[in-house]
Amino acid sequence: MNVSNDVSTNIEETFVKYHQELRDELNNANWHFTIWKYLQELTGTHRKEMNQAPSFFTLMMHAHLLAALVRINKFFDKWEKHLSIRKFLDFIEQNLDIFTNEAFEARMRSEDRYDSHIVKEHREITLQKVEEDRKKINDLPVKPIRRWRNAVLVHIEEERVLQSIDIMKKYPVKQSQIDDIINTLDNMLNEYLVAYNASSWAKDLAVKDGMKAVVDAIRFKLTETRRQRYIKSKGMSNPYQ
């Protein structure tokens, strides 16, 4: 299908905007989930420190998990006017021309990023590729997350309340399932961006050092408090005063 330059430019701008929005949502979901996972890990290695402010850490963990689930659910929204991963794939299917070898080379030249090796290695997006990705999306363990969203995050279901249904037990969401969803979406978005302009995004955020610094500071405070109590109980003078 031949398109004018103006139409082609509008299509490319739409792709960039769609991709940018989905990428932002995914990265934020992953960052929240990464923090939640590390806090879970710290409950095993720094339980005493976290118990100094149990409400704070519990609420923070819940907040990060809920934020991750809310953002992940956006990818699978079925409302026609909402952007979702399926709508993104529909757009790709309707505009395969922007991923041809010719379009890719022209884009690299116009952006002053032409590299003969990159152009030679470029792989076009095909209808088969889009269909394979649709199957990947359909195979993702989304149902329990969607059910949890509808019953807890978005609505207060009367049935759940009256029957005292524990949604997390009835529709358990495993950490591995969320990781699978995030990694699949990450790879998929990067594959289309690479095919568009040879770029890719990193989804990970370095959070461990910062979080560990917080609990280590609490550990230091606890140790220092115990030391001061010991000095006081022995009637000793504090050498640091």
MARRO-697883 format. One line per 2 residues: their letters; for each residue y, x, z of N, C-alpha, C. Coordinates in steps of 0.02 Angstrom, whole numbers, always signed. Each point is the difference from the previous one (the first is absolute). Layout:
# MARRO-697883
a	Y:X:Z:Y:X:Z:Y:X:Z; ... $
//
This chain:
# MARRO-697883
mn	-60:+43:+0:+60:-43:+0:+62:+44:+0; +44:-11:-48:+61:+37:-4:+56:-37:+38 $
vs	+38:+36:+39:+55:-30:+37:+63:+40:-12; +57:-33:+6:+63:+35:-9:+13:+46:+59 $
nd	+47:+46:-8:+15:+46:+54:+26:-36:+62; +42:-52:-12:+28:-38:+57:-55:-35:+38 $
vs	-46:-33:-34:-54:-35:+32:-45:+49:+36; -15:+57:-33:-43:+50:+30:+31:+28:+64 $
tn	+65:+13:-2:+35:+25:+60:-4:-50:+57; +9:-64:-15:-3:-51:+51:-70:-4:+31 $
ie	-51:+7:-41:-69:-1:+24:-13:+61:+45; +25:+58:-21:-10:+60:+40:+37:-5:+67 $
et	+59:-28:+0:+37:-10:+63:-37:-47:+46; -30:-52:-28:-40:-47:+40:-60:+35:+30 $
fv	-33:+42:-39:-58:+37:+26:+22:+44:+59; +54:+36:-8:+24:+45:+52:+17:-39:+63 $
ky	+33:-56:-7:+19:-41:+58:-62:-29:+35; -47:-25:-40:-62:-27:+28:-37:+54:+38 $
hq	-8:+57:-32:-37:+55:+30:+34:+25:+64; +65:+7:-3:+38:+25:+58:-9:-47:+60 $
el	+5:-65:-13:-7:-48:+55:-70:+2:+31; -50:+1:-42:-69:+3:+25:-14:+65:+36 $
rd	+27:+54:-27:-11:+65:+32:+33:+2:+69; +61:-26:+5:+34:-2:+65:-40:-40:+50 $
el	-25:-58:-21:-40:-42:+45:-63:+37:+22; -33:+32:-47:-62:+34:+16:+11:+59:+48 $
nn	+51:+40:-15:+14:+57:+43:+17:-22:+71; +40:-53:+6:+17:-26:+66:-61:-27:+36 $
an	-43:-34:-36:-62:-25:+30:-43:+58:+25; -4:+51:-41:-41:+59:+19:+30:+37:+59 $
wh	+66:+6:+2:+32:+34:+56:-12:-37:+66; +8:-66:-2:-13:-40:+60:-73:+7:+21 $
ft	-44:-2:-49:-72:+3:+16:-19:+70:+25; +30:+51:-28:-12:+68:+23:+21:+9:+73 $
iw	+58:-26:+16:+23:+4:+70:-47:-37:+46; -21:-60:-21:-47:-39:+41:-65:+39:+11 $
ky	-26:+30:-53:-63:+37:+6:+7:+59:+48; +57:+34:-5:+9:+58:+44:+9:-21:+73 $
lq	+36:-56:+10:+6:-25:+68:-68:-21:+28; -42:-28:-43:-68:-16:+21:-37:+63:+22 $
el	+10:+53:-39:-32:+64:+16:+26:+27:+67; +64:-8:+12:+30:+25:+61:-24:-38:+62 $
tg	-22:-62:-9:-25:-37:+58:-63:+33:+28; -33:+40:-41:-59:+35:+23:+15:+68:+29 $
th	+52:+33:-25:+16:+68:+22:+58:+2:+49; +42:-52:+1:+59:-1:+44:+6:-67:+35 $
rk	-55:-27:+22:+1:-67:+31:+44:+0:+62; -5:+52:+41:+39:+2:+62:+75:-1:-15 $
em	+19:+38:-51:+71:+2:-19:+24:-68:-26; -41:-31:-42:+20:-64:-29:+1:-56:+52 $
nq	-39:+8:+52:-1:-50:+54:+62:+3:+43; +43:+50:-11:+63:+3:+36:+48:-54:-26 $
ap	-12:-22:-62:+41:-53:-29:-45:-44:-43; -48:-34:+31:-50:-38:-37:+29:-55:-44 $
sf	+49:-36:+25:+30:-53:-40:+33:+28:-63; +36:+55:+9:+35:+32:-56:-50:+21:-54 $
ft	-52:+36:+19:-47:+25:-49:-42:-56:-31; -19:-50:+41:-39:-56:-26:+40:-40:-52 $
lm	+62:-16:+18:+43:-37:-47:+14:+40:-63; +10:+65:+8:+14:+43:-58:-60:+2:-46 $
mh	-60:+4:+28:-60:+2:-41:-9:-66:-37; +10:-56:+36:-6:-65:-32:+52:-8:-55 $
ah	+61:+23:+13:+53:-7:-50:-15:+38:-63; -25:+61:+7:-17:+41:-59:-58:-30:-39 $
ll	-50:-26:+35:-57:-30:-34:+21:-63:-37; +40:-42:+33:+23:-62:-32:+43:+16:-61 $
aa	+44:+49:+7:+44:+19:-56:-42:+24:-60; -52:+38:+14:-44:+24:-54:-34:-58:-34 $
lv	-27:-47:+39:-37:-56:-29:+46:-46:-40; +60:-12:+26:+48:-43:-36:+17:+30:-68 $
ri	+13:+66:-1:+18:+32:-64:-59:+3:-48; -59:+11:+25:-59:+2:-43:-11:-69:-31 $
nk	+10:-53:+39:-11:-67:-25:+47:-17:-58; +58:+30:-2:+47:-14:-54:-29:+17:-68 $
ff	-44:+49:-1:-30:+21:-64:-44:-54:-30; -24:-45:+41:-48:-49:-23:+27:-71:+2 $
dk	+66:-6:+3:+34:-64:-1:-14:-35:-67; -14:-65:+3:-19:-37:-60:+57:-45:-25 $
we	+58:+2:+33:+56:-41:-23:+26:+29:-65; +13:-45:-47:+19:+21:-67:+64:+42:-2 $
kh	+48:-17:+44:+65:+34:-2:+0:+64:+42; -55:+17:+31:-3:+59:+42:-35:+58:-36 $
ls	+26:+59:+9:-31:+59:-28:-63:+18:+40; -54:+12:-35:-63:+19:+31:-34:+52:-45 $
ir	-55:+27:+24:-35:+50:-41:-30:-33:-62; -21:-62:+6:-27:-35:-59:+55:-15:-51 $
kf	+58:-19:+23:+56:-11:-46:+20:+66:-33; -3:+54:+37:+15:+66:-28:-50:+16:-56 $
ld	-64:-13:+11:-50:+14:-51:+9:-45:-61; +20:-62:+12:+14:-45:-56:+57:+28:-42 $
fi	+51:+25:+33:+56:+30:-36:-22:+61:-40; -42:+41:+29:-26:+59:-35:-38:-21:-63 $
eq	-43:-50:+8:-39:-24:-58:+44:-25:-56; +55:-32:+18:+45:-28:-51:+45:+53:-32 $
nl	+1:+59:+29:+46:+52:-25:-34:+68:-5; -58:+1:-29:-37:+63:-7:+36:+50:-44 $
di	+47:-24:-41:+36:+44:-46:+39:+55:+37; +22:-13:+60:+40:+51:+35:-43:+56:+27 $
ft	-66:-6:-7:-46:+52:+24:-35:+37:-56; +21:-11:-62:-32:+35:-56:+20:+73:+2 $
ne	-38:+41:-36:+16:+72:-3:+70:+12:-30; +16:-41:-51:+65:+8:-32:+57:-18:+48 $
af	-8:-55:+36:+52:-21:+47:+8:+51:+57; -57:+27:+22:+2:+49:+54:+36:+63:-22 $
ea	-16:+25:-59:+33:+62:-25:+75:-11:-9; +18:-57:-27:+71:-15:-11:+37:-3:+68 $
rm	-34:-28:+49:+31:-6:+67:+9:+69:+31; -49:+43:-7:+5:+67:+28:+56:+39:-33 $
rs	+8:-10:-65:+54:+35:-35:+68:-27:+21; +6:-66:+6:+64:-30:+17:+21:+18:+72 $
ed	-49:+13:+44:+14:+19:+69:+4:+76:+8; -4:+36:-56:+2:+73:+0:-55:+29:+44 $
ry	-59:-30:-5:-58:+22:+39:-60:+14:-45; +14:+12:-63:-55:+9:-47:-40:+63:+17 $
ds	-66:-9:+1:-47:+55:+10:-60:-14:-44; -13:+45:-46:-53:-12:-49:-68:-11:+33 $
hi	-14:+35:+54:-64:-8:+35:-6:-69:+31; +54:-23:+33:+0:-66:+31:-7:-54:-54 $
vk	+35:+7:-54:-4:-49:-54:-70:-1:-30; -29:+58:-7:-68:+4:-29:-51:-33:+46 $
eh	+10:+6:+66:-48:-27:+48:+13:-74:+16; +51:-28:-27:+17:-70:+16:-56:-47:-21 $
re	-13:-48:+43:-52:-50:-13:+33:-69:-3; -9:-33:-55:+30:-66:-9:-32:-52:+46 $
it	+39:-50:+18:-26:-57:+37:-28:-49:-50; -61:-21:+11:-34:-47:-45:-13:-66:+35 $
lq	-17:-50:-39:-18:-65:+28:-61:+7:+45; -47:+43:-21:-60:+11:+41:+19:+28:+68 $
kv	+47:+46:+2:+23:+29:+64:+29:-55:+45; +41:-44:-28:+31:-53:+39:-54:-47:+27 $
ee	-49:-16:-41:-53:-45:+21:-43:+32:+55; -11:+65:-6:-38:+35:+52:+38:-1:+67 $
dr	+66:+7:-5:+41:-2:+61:+1:-70:+30; +0:-51:-41:-4:-68:+26:-65:-9:+40 $
kk	-54:+27:-26:-63:-5:+34:+2:+37:+67; +32:+59:+1:+8:+37:+62:+38:-41:+52 $
in	+53:-34:-23:+40:-42:+45:-42:-58:+27; -38:-31:-44:-41:-56:+20:-55:+20:+49 $
dl	-21:+63:-4:-54:+24:+43:+24:+25:+68; +65:+5:+9:+27:+26:+64:-13:-50:+56 $
pv	-11:+25:+61:-15:-44:+58:+63:-33:+27; +30:-42:-41:+65:-30:+18:-8:-64:+40 $
kp	-55:-36:-7:-7:-66:+29:+14:-1:+75; -30:+44:+41:+14:-4:+72:+73:+14:+17 $
ir	+32:+43:-39:+71:+15:+13:+43:-60:-18; -16:-33:-56:+36:-60:-20:-10:-56:+50 $
rw	-61:-7:+24:-15:-53:+49:+38:+14:+65; +1:+62:+20:+35:+19:+62:+75:-13:-7 $
rn	+26:+16:-59:+71:-12:-13:+17:-74:+6; -39:-41:-33:+14:-72:-2:-7:-33:+68 $
av	-49:+23:+39:-14:-32:+64:+43:+25:+57; +26:+61:-6:+36:+30:+57:+71:+21:-18 $
lv	+8:+36:-54:+65:+29:-15:+50:-49:-28; -23:-45:-44:+46:-45:-35:+2:-69:+32 $
hi	-58:-24:+22:-4:-67:+28:-34:+2:+69; +10:-53:+38:-39:-10:+61:-48:-56:-16 $
ee	-61:+17:-19:-48:-51:-20:-22:-41:+60; +5:-66:-7:-19:-45:+55:-74:+7:+17 $
er	-41:+7:-51:-72:+7:+12:-15:+62:+41; +33:+55:-17:-10:+62:+38:+20:-8:+73 $
vl	+55:-36:+11:+24:-9:+68:-47:-46:+40; -17:-58:-28:-40:-50:+36:-72:+23:+12 $
qs	-26:+38:-47:-70:+23:+7:-4:+71:+28; +57:+28:+18:+2:+67:+29:-37:+51:-44 $
id	+15:-3:-64:-33:+45:-48:+33:+69:+2; -40:+50:+9:+23:+69:-3:-6:+23:-72 $
im	+57:+1:-35:-1:+16:-72:-27:+70:-13; +18:+48:+43:-23:+68:-11:-76:+6:+7 $
kk	-30:-44:+40:-73:+1:+7:-33:-40:-56; +31:-56:-18:-28:-41:-53:+9:+32:-69 $
yp	+57:+32:-8:+15:+35:-64:+19:+71:+17; -47:+41:+20:+16:+69:+21:+28:+42:-57 $
vk	+51:+38:+16:+30:+46:-48:-15:+71:+23; -36:+37:-40:-19:+68:+18:+52:+50:-25 $
qs	+7:+53:+37:+46:+53:-20:-18:+27:-69; -64:+7:-14:-23:+27:-64:+20:-46:-58 $
qi	+3:-66:+13:+19:-48:-52:+74:+8:-17; +41:+8:+51:+71:+9:-13:+12:+66:-36 $
dd	-35:+52:+21:+6:+64:-35:-20:-6:-73; -53:-38:-13:-24:-9:-68:+52:-36:-43 $
ii	+31:-51:+28:+51:-38:-36:+60:+45:-16; +23:+36:+50:+59:+43:-9:-14:+55:-51 $
nt	-58:+32:+6:-16:+55:-46:-10:-25:-72; -30:-58:-7:-10:-28:-67:+67:-16:-33 $
ld	+44:-32:+38:+67:-17:-27:+40:+63:-15; -6:+50:+43:+36:+63:-10:-22:+34:-64 $
nm	-65:+6:-10:-26:+31:-61:+20:-39:-62; -2:-66:+5:+16:-42:-57:+73:+7:-20 $
ln	+45:-3:+48:+71:+6:-15:+16:+68:-29; -31:+51:+26:+12:+68:-26:-27:+8:-71 $
ey	-56:-30:-14:-29:+6:-68:+47:-29:-52; +31:-57:+16:+46:-30:-48:+65:+39:-5 $
lv	+23:+27:+55:+62:+39:-2:-11:+66:-38; -58:+31:+10:-16:+61:-37:-2:-14:-75 $
ay	-29:-57:-18:-4:-19:-71:+69:-17:-28; +46:-19:+44:+67:-18:-23:+46:+60:-7 $
na	+2:+43:+52:+47:+57:-4:-26:+62:+36; -66:+5:+9:-31:+60:+29:+23:+13:+71 $
ss	+18:-53:+36:+21:+7:+70:-52:-33:+45; +1:+19:+63:-44:-33:+49:+34:+3:+68 $
wa	-23:-42:+45:+28:-5:+67:-52:+20:+52; +24:+28:+54:-44:+14:+58:+12:-55:+51 $
kd	-53:-29:+26:+6:-56:+46:+2:+21:+73; -20:+61:+15:-9:+20:+69:+65:+21:+34 $
la	+2:-10:+65:+58:+17:+40:-23:+42:+59; +35:+55:+13:-18:+44:+55:+26:-31:+66 $
vk	-45:-31:+37:+20:-34:+62:-32:+30:+62; -55:+37:-10:-38:+22:+58:+40:+44:+47 $
dg	+37:+48:-27:+38:+46:+43:+50:-38:+43; +35:-47:-30:+50:-37:+37:-30:-43:+54 $
mk	-54:-36:-16:-32:-43:+50:-31:+42:+56; -30:+55:-18:-32:+42:+51:+53:+31:+45 $
av	+58:+15:-28:+54:+29:+40:+21:-49:+55; -2:-65:-16:+18:-51:+50:-49:+0:+58 $
vd	-65:-5:-16:-50:-3:+54:-6:+67:+36; +12:+55:-35:-1:+65:+34:+58:+6:+49 $
ai	+57:-30:-18:+57:+0:+46:-16:-40:+63; -35:-56:-10:-22:-39:+58:-49:+39:+42 $
rf	-46:+36:-33:-48:+41:+37:+35:+54:+40; +50:+31:-30:+38:+51:+36:+34:-30:+61 $
kl	+30:-60:-9:+33:-33:+55:-49:-16:+56; -60:-23:-17:-50:-15:+51:-21:+63:+38 $
te	-10:+54:-38:-20:+63:+30:+54:+26:+47; +62:-5:-22:+56:+24:+40:+8:-43:+63 $
tr	-10:-64:-6:+6:-45:+58:-53:+17:+52; -62:+12:-24:-54:+19:+46:+16:+66:+34 $
rq	+29:+47:-38:+16:+65:+29:+54:-8:+54; +50:-41:-14:+54:-10:+49:-27:-33:+63 $
ry	-46:-47:-9:-30:-33:+59:-40:+49:+42; -35:+44:-35:-41:+50:+36:+45:+47:+40 $
ik	+55:+22:-32:+47:+44:+34:+29:-34:+61; +18:-63:-8:+30:-37:+55:-51:-11:+57 $
sk	-63:-14:-19:-51:-13:+52:-15:+63:+40; +9:+58:-30:-14:+62:+34:+61:+29:+35 $
gm	+54:-35:-7:+62:+24:+31:+25:+63:-33; -17:+10:-62:+20:+60:-35:+68:-11:-34 $
sn	+35:+54:-12:+63:-4:-37:-14:+2:-74; +42:-33:-38:-8:-1:-73:+34:+62:-29 $
py	-38:+45:-30:+29:+62:-26:+48:-12:-58; -2:-60:-30:+42:-14:-58:+66:-34:+19 $
q	+10:-12:+66:+62:-31:+22:+47:+53:+29 $
//
